[in-house]
């Protein structure tokens, strides 16, 4: 079943619309199941399109096979960071349906390479014929790919990219493709040493770290050297509900290079982090401590939280613990994690 897309609009609290969707589902699920079993695609579209669009008009949806139930209903953000948390909330609110799985992202399904033929500009595009040239971007820990299909010379770039991303989603799943795939190019020529796109999961598996660590990054800021302590691995797709950025800004007397002169300042900053996490309810799917950046007379500690379920104001109670200078709290919605983009890779 094709994926349906619409223009993006902003959303505040999607939970009421999600609740209305599941109320509709309880009344209409039998009609949906009948349309699916009888292969009445037009009726399926007419049934599902309005309630999905009522959550947000730019959400994508599709019906796909399920190994455990009759089918899977996928409601996807289509790569839009501002909507990934919406689809996660939708799936978390889903009932335990004996016949239907509910998924907030398209999952990896290597079997699609043997069965799916996409109709593009009247050409039949077989996913199994997709191949990729690969290059590991060591600095960013991602895989850059050049994707080719024998019919790409007959397609424009937009349609080539559409086919390529369908292949990446089939091989890796939507979240994993966003996490591990860097630059995506499409080529009318076969890349050197190309492998089937269906094998990309094996290549990506070699990039995965064996455990969680903290990395020290160094750079130059406007006021001198900057040192960052950052969680690894770290990526937005691992915490789709954490859509609100919290910055705790701690001032200190800087030395000539802008770094702390006094001993114990970073230890005291760590204590602020521990207390702040306690106020937020501890780390989990809705709360994460990303790291801290030190330089120019201030330490900026970064957190992300679920802005609809976690109250960040409690962190303000921790600020009086800081005795080395000013301490301020800043919060703002940031589902794309733009505030920490330089720290992610």
Helices and strands as residue ranges (DSSP letters): H 15-37, H 41-55, E 60-64, E 71-76, H 81-92, E 100-103, H 112-115, E 117-120, E 123-126, G 127-129, E 131-137, E 142-148, G 152-154, H 157-172, H 174-180, E 181-187, E 195-196, G 197-199, H 200-205, E 213-221, E 224-232, G 236-239, E 244-251, H 265-280, E 287-295, E 298-305, G 312-321, E 327-333, G 338-340, H 341-344
